[in-house]
Amino acid sequence: MSALQTATIFNHETVPLDGESFADCEFRSCRMVYAGEAPPSFDNCRFSDCDWKFEGPAARTLAHLKVVWGAGGKAQIQAMIKEITGGGR
């Protein structure tokens, strides 16, 4: 895991997220890239006009979820989204 990045402003950058930790950072018009390794952590960060991209294993996981949705697993995917967003509490 990389060192904690604190109070940094990222402008128009591609930001690799795997295993990274950010605190009090601001991301402006960035390309946020997650490839499916160690999850990043964000503490009190702000995001403005960022694109979130998924590559490698992360992209394959999303492709799989799309297949499950299309094969009739809509309710299961919606339940996962509800759990992720805290709607299941």
Secondary structure, 3 states (H helix, E strand, C coil): CCCEEECCEEECCEEECCCCEEECCEEECCEEEECCCCCCEEECCEEECCEEEECHHHHHHHHHHHHHHHHHHHHHHHHHHHHHCCCCC
